[in-house]
Amino acid sequence: MTLELYRAGTSPLHRLGAGPKLLGLCVGGTSLFCVFSLPIVILGLAGVSSLYLVAGFAPRVLVAQLRPVWWVFLLIFGAQAAFGNGLTGLLLVMRLATLLLMACLVTLTTRSSDMIDAITRAFAVLRPLGVNPARVGLTFSLTLRFLPVLAQTSAEVREAQRARGLEGSVIAMAIPVTVRTLKMANEIAEAIEARGFEE
């Protein structure tokens, strides 16, 4: 498994700097959750999907970004439909899917090192306020590298549950993935503390 999600290319999105893409992701993600119209959100999802074609990616690449977390969407929609409103659940799922595709598109067209450099530079202006740009950069770096690990964990749990005949159980998927994710997060935190980064 690779920890680098970047896929080399020569599209306009590949050539665009990491800073503008991250800014666009922040603005787009924030705007997305300020919209309460399902048709508009679906239109946004279609727009983001079309950017994958602009970047030169086949439709299967787009589907691959959503496949590992389909059970999360199902769980969210099921909970909303059972205790609230089905349309609200659909709106939330569409928002999350759009945001996920936006974030994945940025990582697919931008080297991780470029993103970390851009984030570190952006937070450098907050140094007088006590913000450590290097620490912020490390946080984002770990987050980016944690995504493929989480996807791999989901795939492993899914295969294990399929062998047990529990493939259709959302709970059988969610609990092991959550436990393993929390364990990995704790191990990373201990490794950072052991290296004295908190000092």
MIRO-532969 format. One record per residue: residue number from 1; residue in one letter; x, y, z of N, C-alpha, C in turn. Coordinates in nm, 2 decimals, padded with zeros to 4 digits. Each point is the difference from the previous one (the first is absolute). Layout:
<recs>
REC;NUM;a;X;Y;Z;X;Y;Z;X;Y;Z
...
</recs>
This chain:
<recs>
REC;1;m;00.09;-00.12;00.00;-00.09;00.12;00.00;00.09;00.12;00.00
REC;2;t;-00.03;00.10;-00.08;00.07;00.12;-00.01;-00.06;00.11;00.09
REC;3;l;00.08;00.08;00.06;-00.05;00.11;00.08;-00.01;00.13;-00.08
REC;4;e;00.04;-00.01;-00.13;-00.01;00.12;-00.08;-00.11;-00.02;-00.10
REC;5;l;-00.11;00.09;00.01;-00.11;-00.02;-00.08;00.01;00.07;-00.13
REC;6;y;00.10;00.09;-00.02;00.02;00.08;-00.12;00.02;-00.09;-00.12
REC;7;r;-00.07;00.04;-00.11;00.02;-00.07;-00.13;00.05;00.10;-00.10
REC;8;a;00.11;-00.02;-00.05;00.07;00.09;-00.10;-00.09;00.03;-00.12
REC;9;g;00.00;00.12;-00.04;-00.08;00.04;-00.12;00.04;00.14;-00.04
REC;10;t;-00.06;00.04;-00.12;00.03;00.13;-00.05;-00.12;00.09;-00.02
REC;11;s;-00.11;-00.04;00.07;-00.12;00.08;-00.01;00.01;00.13;00.06
REC;12;p;-00.10;00.09;-00.02;00.00;00.14;00.06;00.00;-00.02;00.15
REC;13;l;-00.07;-00.10;00.06;-00.01;-00.02;00.14;00.14;-00.04;00.06
REC;14;h;00.07;-00.08;-00.08;00.13;-00.04;00.05;00.10;00.12;00.00
REC;15;r;-00.01;00.09;-00.10;00.09;00.11;-00.01;-00.04;00.11;00.10
REC;16;l;-00.12;00.00;00.05;-00.04;00.11;00.10;00.07;-00.02;00.13
REC;17;g;00.04;00.11;00.06;00.08;-00.01;00.12;-00.08;-00.06;00.12
REC;18;a;00.07;-00.05;00.10;-00.06;-00.07;00.11;-00.08;00.10;00.08
REC;19;g;00.05;00.13;00.02;-00.07;00.10;00.08;-00.14;00.03;-00.06
REC;20;p;-00.01;00.03;-00.13;-00.14;00.03;-00.05;-00.09;-00.12;00.01
REC;21;k;00.05;-00.12;-00.02;-00.09;-00.12;00.01;-00.05;-00.02;00.15
REC;22;l;00.09;00.02;00.09;-00.04;-00.02;00.14;-00.10;00.11;00.04
REC;23;l;00.03;00.13;-00.05;-00.10;00.10;00.03;-00.13;-00.02;-00.06
REC;24;g;00.00;-00.05;-00.12;-00.13;-00.04;-00.07;-00.07;-00.11;00.08
REC;25;l;00.08;-00.10;00.05;-00.06;-00.10;00.08;-00.07;00.05;00.13
REC;26;c;00.07;00.09;00.06;-00.06;00.06;00.13;-00.13;00.08;-00.03
REC;27;v;00.01;00.09;-00.11;-00.11;00.08;-00.03;-00.12;-00.09;-00.05
REC;28;g;00.03;-00.09;-00.09;-00.10;-00.09;-00.05;-00.07;-00.09;00.10
REC;29;g;00.09;-00.05;00.10;-00.06;-00.08;00.10;-00.09;00.07;00.10
REC;30;t;00.05;00.13;00.03;-00.08;00.08;00.09;-00.13;00.04;-00.07
REC;31;s;00.00;00.04;-00.13;-00.12;00.04;-00.07;-00.09;-00.12;-00.01
REC;32;l;00.05;-00.12;-00.02;-00.08;-00.12;-00.01;-00.09;-00.02;00.12
REC;33;f;00.05;00.03;00.12;-00.08;-00.03;00.12;-00.09;00.13;00.03
REC;34;c;00.01;00.10;-00.08;-00.09;00.11;00.02;-00.12;-00.01;-00.10
REC;35;v;00.00;-00.10;-00.08;-00.11;-00.02;-00.10;-00.09;-00.11;00.06
REC;36;f;-00.13;00.03;-00.01;-00.10;-00.09;00.06;-00.09;-00.05;-00.11
REC;37;s;00.03;00.02;-00.13;-00.08;-00.04;-00.11;00.06;-00.13;-00.06
REC;38;l;-00.07;-00.11;00.00;00.05;-00.13;-00.05;00.04;00.01;-00.15
REC;39;p;-00.09;00.07;-00.08;00.04;00.01;-00.15;00.14;00.07;-00.02
REC;40;i;00.02;00.10;00.08;00.12;00.08;-00.01;00.12;-00.09;00.04
REC;41;v;-00.01;-00.07;00.11;00.10;-00.09;00.05;00.03;-00.11;-00.11
REC;42;i;-00.10;-00.05;-00.06;00.02;-00.10;-00.10;00.07;00.06;-00.12
REC;43;l;-00.04;00.12;-00.03;00.07;00.07;-00.11;00.15;00.02;00.03
REC;44;g;00.03;00.03;00.13;00.13;00.02;00.04;00.08;-00.14;-00.01
REC;45;l;-00.07;-00.10;00.03;00.06;-00.14;-00.01;00.04;-00.03;-00.14
REC;46;a;-00.10;00.04;-00.09;00.03;-00.03;-00.15;00.11;00.09;-00.05
REC;47;g;00.01;00.12;00.05;00.11;00.09;-00.04;00.14;-00.05;00.05
REC;48;v;00.00;-00.05;00.12;00.13;-00.05;00.05;00.04;-00.13;-00.08
REC;49;s;-00.10;-00.08;-00.03;00.02;-00.13;-00.07;00.06;00.04;-00.14
REC;50;s;-00.05;00.10;-00.06;00.05;00.04;-00.13;00.14;00.04;00.00
REC;51;l;00.05;00.06;00.12;00.14;00.04;00.01;00.09;-00.12;00.00
REC;52;y;-00.05;-00.12;00.03;00.09;-00.12;-00.01;00.03;-00.03;-00.15
REC;53;l;-00.10;00.03;-00.08;00.02;-00.02;-00.15;00.10;00.11;-00.05
REC;54;v;-00.01;00.12;00.05;00.09;00.11;-00.03;00.14;-00.04;00.04
REC;55;a;00.02;-00.06;00.11;00.13;-00.04;00.05;00.05;-00.13;-00.07
REC;56;g;-00.08;-00.05;-00.09;00.05;-00.12;-00.08;-00.02;-00.13;00.07
REC;57;f;-00.09;-00.01;00.10;-00.02;-00.12;00.07;-00.13;-00.07;-00.06
REC;58;a;00.01;-00.14;00.00;-00.11;-00.08;-00.05;-00.11;00.00;00.11
REC;59;p;-00.12;-00.03;-00.04;-00.11;00.00;00.10;00.03;-00.10;00.11
REC;60;r;00.07;-00.11;-00.02;00.03;-00.10;00.10;00.08;00.07;00.11
REC;61;v;00.08;00.10;-00.03;00.08;00.07;00.11;-00.09;00.07;00.09
REC;62;l;-00.10;00.06;-00.05;-00.10;00.07;00.08;-00.08;-00.10;00.09
REC;63;v;-00.04;-00.11;-00.06;-00.07;-00.10;00.08;00.09;-00.06;00.11
REC;64;a;00.13;-00.01;-00.03;00.09;-00.06;00.10;00.01;00.09;00.12
REC;65;q;-00.02;00.13;-00.01;00.01;00.09;00.11;-00.12;-00.02;00.10
REC;66;l;-00.11;-00.04;-00.05;-00.12;-00.02;00.08;-00.02;-00.14;00.05
REC;67;r;00.06;-00.10;-00.07;-00.03;-00.14;00.03;00.04;-00.03;00.15
REC;68;p;00.11;00.04;00.05;00.04;-00.04;00.14;-00.10;00.05;00.11
REC;69;v;-00.07;00.11;-00.03;-00.08;00.06;00.10;-00.15;-00.01;-00.02
REC;70;w;-00.04;-00.09;-00.10;-00.14;-00.01;-00.03;-00.09;-00.03;00.12
REC;71;w;00.06;-00.09;00.09;-00.07;-00.04;00.12;-00.02;00.11;00.10
REC;72;v;00.09;00.10;00.00;-00.02;00.12;00.08;-00.12;00.08;-00.05
REC;73;f;-00.01;00.02;-00.13;-00.11;00.07;-00.06;-00.13;-00.07;00.04
REC;74;l;00.00;-00.14;-00.02;-00.12;-00.08;00.03;-00.04;00.02;00.15
REC;75;l;00.10;00.00;00.09;-00.03;00.01;00.14;-00.06;00.14;00.03
REC;76;i;00.06;00.10;-00.06;-00.05;00.14;00.02;-00.15;00.01;-00.05
REC;77;f;-00.02;-00.05;-00.12;-00.13;00.01;-00.06;-00.10;-00.08;00.08
REC;78;g;00.04;-00.12;00.04;-00.09;-00.08;00.08;-00.04;00.06;00.13
REC;79;a;00.09;00.06;00.07;-00.03;00.07;00.12;-00.09;00.12;-00.01
REC;80;q;00.03;00.08;-00.11;-00.09;00.11;-00.02;-00.14;-00.04;-00.04
REC;81;a;-00.01;-00.10;-00.09;-00.13;-00.05;-00.04;-00.08;-00.06;00.11
REC;82;a;00.07;-00.07;00.10;-00.07;-00.06;00.11;-00.04;00.10;00.11
REC;83;f;00.08;00.10;00.02;-00.03;00.09;00.11;-00.03;00.14;-00.04
REC;84;g;00.01;00.03;-00.13;-00.03;00.13;-00.05;-00.07;00.00;-00.13
REC;85;n;00.07;00.05;-00.10;-00.07;00.02;-00.13;00.10;-00.06;-00.11
REC;86;g;-00.06;-00.08;-00.08;00.08;-00.07;-00.11;00.06;00.10;-00.09
REC;87;l;-00.07;00.11;-00.03;00.06;00.10;-00.09;00.12;00.07;00.06
REC;88;t;-00.01;00.02;00.13;00.11;00.06;00.07;00.12;-00.09;00.00
REC;89;g;-00.03;-00.13;00.02;00.11;-00.10;-00.01;00.07;00.00;-00.13
REC;90;l;-00.09;00.01;-00.11;00.06;00.00;-00.14;00.08;00.12;-00.02
REC;91;l;-00.05;00.12;00.05;00.08;00.12;-00.01;00.13;-00.01;00.06
REC;92;l;00.01;-00.05;00.12;00.12;-00.02;00.08;00.10;-00.09;-00.07
REC;93;v;-00.05;-00.11;-00.06;00.08;-00.09;-00.07;00.06;00.06;-00.12
REC;94;m;-00.08;00.07;-00.08;00.04;00.07;-00.12;00.11;00.11;00.03
REC;95;r;-00.02;00.07;00.11;00.10;00.09;00.05;00.13;-00.06;00.03
REC;96;l;00.00;-00.11;00.07;00.12;-00.07;00.04;00.07;-00.06;-00.12
REC;97;a;-00.08;-00.06;-00.09;00.06;-00.06;-00.12;00.07;00.11;-00.08
REC;98;t;-00.07;00.12;-00.02;00.06;00.10;-00.08;00.13;00.05;00.07
REC;99;l;00.00;00.02;00.13;00.12;00.05;00.07;00.11;-00.10;-00.01
REC;100;l;-00.03;-00.13;00.01;00.10;-00.11;-00.01;00.06;00.00;-00.14
REC;101;l;-00.08;00.02;-00.10;00.05;00.00;-00.14;00.09;00.12;-00.02
REC;102;m;-00.04;00.11;00.06;00.08;00.13;-00.01;00.14;-00.02;00.06
REC;103;a;00.00;-00.06;00.12;00.12;-00.02;00.07;00.09;-00.10;-00.07
REC;104;c;-00.06;-00.11;-00.05;00.08;-00.10;-00.07;00.05;00.06;-00.13
REC;105;l;-00.07;00.08;-00.07;00.05;00.06;-00.12;00.12;00.09;00.02
REC;106;v;00.00;00.07;00.11;00.12;00.08;00.04;00.12;-00.09;00.02
REC;107;t;-00.02;-00.11;00.08;00.11;-00.08;00.03;00.05;-00.08;-00.12
REC;108;l;-00.09;-00.03;-00.09;00.03;-00.08;-00.12;00.08;00.09;-00.10
REC;109;t;-00.02;00.13;00.00;00.07;00.09;-00.09;00.11;00.09;00.06
REC;110;t;00.03;-00.03;00.13;00.10;00.08;00.07;00.09;-00.08;00.08
REC;111;r;00.13;00.02;-00.01;00.09;-00.08;00.08;-00.02;00.04;00.15
REC;112;s;00.01;-00.10;00.09;-00.01;00.03;00.14;00.10;00.10;00.05
REC;113;s;00.12;-00.01;-00.05;00.10;00.10;00.05;-00.04;00.14;-00.04
REC;114;d;-00.06;00.02;-00.12;-00.04;00.13;-00.04;-00.11;00.05;00.09
REC;115;m;-00.09;-00.09;00.04;-00.11;00.05;00.09;00.05;00.03;00.13
REC;116;i;00.09;-00.08;00.06;00.06;00.03;00.13;00.07;00.14;00.00
REC;117;d;00.08;00.02;-00.11;00.07;00.13;-00.01;-00.09;00.12;00.00
REC;118;a;-00.11;-00.02;-00.08;-00.10;00.11;-00.02;-00.07;00.03;00.14
REC;119;i;-00.03;-00.11;00.07;-00.07;00.02;00.13;00.09;00.06;00.10
REC;120;t;00.13;-00.04;00.00;00.10;00.05;00.10;00.02;00.15;-00.03
REC;121;r;00.01;00.04;-00.13;00.02;00.14;-00.03;-00.13;00.08;00.04
REC;122;a;-00.11;-00.05;-00.02;-00.12;00.07;00.03;-00.02;00.03;00.15
REC;123;f;00.05;-00.10;00.08;-00.02;00.02;00.14;00.12;00.08;00.07
REC;124;a;00.10;00.03;-00.09;00.12;00.07;00.06;-00.04;00.14;00.04
REC;125;v;-00.11;00.06;-00.06;-00.04;00.13;00.04;-00.06;00.00;00.14
REC;126;l;-00.03;-00.12;00.06;-00.06;00.00;00.13;00.10;-00.04;00.11
REC;127;r;00.13;00.00;-00.04;00.11;-00.03;00.09;00.00;00.10;00.12
REC;128;p;-00.02;00.13;-00.02;-00.01;00.09;00.11;-00.11;-00.03;00.10
REC;129;l;-00.10;-00.07;-00.04;-00.11;-00.03;00.09;00.03;-00.14;00.08
REC;130;g;00.12;-00.05;-00.02;00.03;-00.12;00.06;-00.02;-00.13;-00.08
REC;131;v;-00.04;00.01;-00.12;-00.03;-00.11;-00.09;00.14;-00.05;-00.05
REC;132;n;00.02;-00.13;00.01;00.12;-00.07;-00.05;-00.03;-00.05;-00.14
REC;133;p;00.04;00.06;-00.11;-00.03;-00.04;-00.14;00.05;-00.14;-00.02
REC;134;a;00.12;-00.04;00.05;00.05;-00.14;-00.02;-00.10;-00.10;00.06
REC;135;r;-00.05;00.03;00.12;-00.10;-00.09;00.06;-00.12;-00.02;-00.08
REC;136;v;-00.05;00.12;-00.05;-00.12;-00.01;-00.09;00.03;-00.08;-00.12
REC;137;g;00.11;00.02;-00.06;00.04;-00.08;-00.12;00.01;-00.14;00.03
REC;138;l;00.05;-00.04;00.12;00.01;-00.14;00.04;-00.14;-00.06;00.01
REC;139;t;-00.09;00.08;00.06;-00.14;-00.05;00.02;-00.07;-00.03;-00.13
REC;140;f;00.02;00.09;-00.10;-00.06;-00.03;-00.13;00.07;-00.11;-00.07
REC;141;s;00.13;-00.01;00.02;00.07;-00.11;-00.07;-00.05;-00.13;00.05
REC;142;l;-00.01;-00.01;00.14;-00.05;-00.13;00.05;-00.14;-00.03;-00.04
REC;143;t;-00.09;00.10;-00.02;-00.13;-00.02;-00.04;-00.01;-00.05;-00.14
REC;144;l;00.08;00.06;-00.09;00.01;-00.05;-00.14;00.05;-00.14;-00.01
REC;145;r;00.09;-00.04;00.08;00.06;-00.13;-00.01;-00.09;-00.10;00.08
REC;146;f;-00.09;00.05;00.08;-00.09;-00.09;00.07;-00.12;-00.05;-00.08
REC;147;l;-00.03;00.08;-00.11;-00.12;-00.03;-00.08;00.02;-00.13;-00.07
REC;148;p;00.11;-00.03;-00.07;00.02;-00.13;-00.07;00.01;-00.11;00.10
REC;149;v;00.05;00.02;00.12;00.01;-00.10;00.10;-00.15;-00.04;00.05
REC;150;l;-00.08;00.11;00.02;-00.14;-00.03;00.03;-00.07;-00.07;-00.11
REC;151;a;00.02;00.03;-00.12;-00.06;-00.07;-00.11;00.04;-00.15;00.00
REC;152;q;00.13;-00.02;00.02;00.05;-00.14;00.00;-00.06;-00.08;00.12
REC;153;t;-00.01;00.07;00.11;-00.06;-00.07;00.12;-00.15;-00.04;-00.03
REC;154;s;-00.07;00.09;-00.06;-00.14;-00.02;-00.04;-00.01;-00.12;-00.09
REC;155;a;00.10;-00.01;-00.10;00.00;-00.11;-00.10;00.03;-00.13;00.07
REC;156;e;00.09;00.00;00.10;00.04;-00.12;00.07;-00.12;-00.05;00.08
REC;157;v;-00.06;00.09;00.07;-00.12;-00.04;00.09;-00.11;-00.05;-00.09
REC;158;r;-00.02;00.06;-00.11;-00.11;-00.04;-00.09;00.03;-00.14;-00.05
REC;159;e;00.12;-00.04;-00.04;00.04;-00.13;-00.04;-00.02;-00.10;00.11
REC;160;a;00.04;00.04;00.12;-00.01;-00.09;00.11;-00.15;-00.03;00.04
REC;161;q;-00.08;00.10;-00.01;-00.15;-00.02;00.03;-00.07;-00.07;-00.11
REC;162;r;00.05;00.01;-00.13;-00.06;-00.07;-00.11;00.03;-00.15;00.02
REC;163;a;00.12;-00.04;00.05;00.03;-00.14;00.03;-00.09;-00.05;00.11
REC;164;r;-00.04;00.08;00.09;-00.09;-00.04;00.11;-00.15;00.01;-00.04
REC;165;g;-00.03;00.04;-00.12;-00.14;00.01;-00.04;-00.07;00.12;00.06
REC;166;l;00.08;00.11;00.04;-00.06;00.12;00.06;00.02;00.12;-00.09
REC;167;e;00.02;-00.03;-00.13;00.02;00.11;-00.09;-00.11;00.11;00.00
REC;168;g;-00.12;-00.04;00.02;-00.11;00.09;-00.01;-00.03;00.08;00.13
REC;169;s;00.08;-00.03;00.11;-00.02;00.06;00.13;00.08;00.13;00.01
REC;170;v;-00.07;00.11;00.02;00.08;00.13;00.01;00.07;00.00;00.14
REC;171;i;-00.07;-00.05;00.10;00.06;00.00;00.13;00.13;-00.09;00.01
REC;172;a;00.00;-00.11;-00.07;00.11;-00.09;-00.01;00.12;00.07;-00.07
REC;173;m;-00.03;00.09;-00.08;00.11;00.08;-00.07;00.04;00.12;00.09
REC;174;a;-00.09;00.07;00.05;00.03;00.13;00.07;00.08;-00.02;00.12
REC;175;i;-00.04;-00.10;00.09;00.07;-00.02;00.13;00.15;-00.03;-00.02
REC;176;p;00.03;-00.11;-00.08;00.15;-00.03;-00.01;00.08;00.11;-00.06
REC;177;v;-00.06;00.07;-00.10;00.07;00.11;-00.07;00.03;00.11;00.10
REC;178;t;-00.10;00.04;00.08;00.01;00.10;00.10;00.10;-00.03;00.11
REC;179;v;00.00;-00.12;00.05;00.10;-00.05;00.10;00.14;00.01;-00.06
REC;180;r;00.02;-00.06;-00.12;00.13;00.00;-00.05;00.05;00.14;-00.04
REC;181;t;-00.09;00.09;-00.04;00.04;00.14;-00.03;00.04;00.07;00.13
REC;182;l;-00.07;-00.02;00.11;00.03;00.07;00.12;00.13;-00.06;00.06
REC;183;k;00.03;-00.12;-00.02;00.12;-00.06;00.04;00.12;00.06;-00.07
REC;184;m;-00.01;00.01;-00.14;00.11;00.06;-00.08;00.02;00.14;00.04
REC;185;a;-00.11;00.08;00.02;00.02;00.14;00.04;00.07;00.01;00.13
REC;186;n;-00.03;-00.09;00.10;00.07;00.00;00.13;00.15;-00.03;-00.02
REC;187;e;00.03;-00.10;-00.08;00.14;-00.03;-00.03;00.08;00.11;-00.06
REC;188;i;-00.07;00.07;-00.09;00.07;00.12;-00.07;00.02;00.11;00.11
REC;189;a;-00.09;00.02;00.08;00.01;00.10;00.11;00.12;-00.03;00.09
REC;190;e;00.01;-00.13;00.04;00.10;-00.04;00.08;00.14;00.01;-00.06
REC;191;a;00.00;-00.03;-00.13;00.13;00.02;-00.08;00.05;00.14;00.00
REC;192;i;-00.10;00.09;-00.03;00.04;00.14;00.00;00.04;00.05;00.13
REC;193;e;-00.06;-00.04;00.11;00.03;00.04;00.13;00.14;-00.05;00.04
REC;194;a;00.03;-00.13;-00.04;00.13;-00.06;00.03;00.12;00.07;-00.07
REC;195;r;-00.03;00.07;-00.11;00.10;00.07;-00.07;00.01;00.15;00.05
REC;196;g;-00.07;00.03;00.10;00.01;00.13;00.06;-00.06;00.11;-00.08
REC;197;f;-00.09;-00.03;-00.10;-00.05;00.11;-00.08;-00.09;00.10;00.08
REC;198;e;-00.06;-00.05;00.11;-00.09;00.08;00.07;00.08;00.11;00.08
REC;199;e;00.13;-00.02;00.02;00.07;00.10;00.08;00.03;00.13;-00.07
</recs>
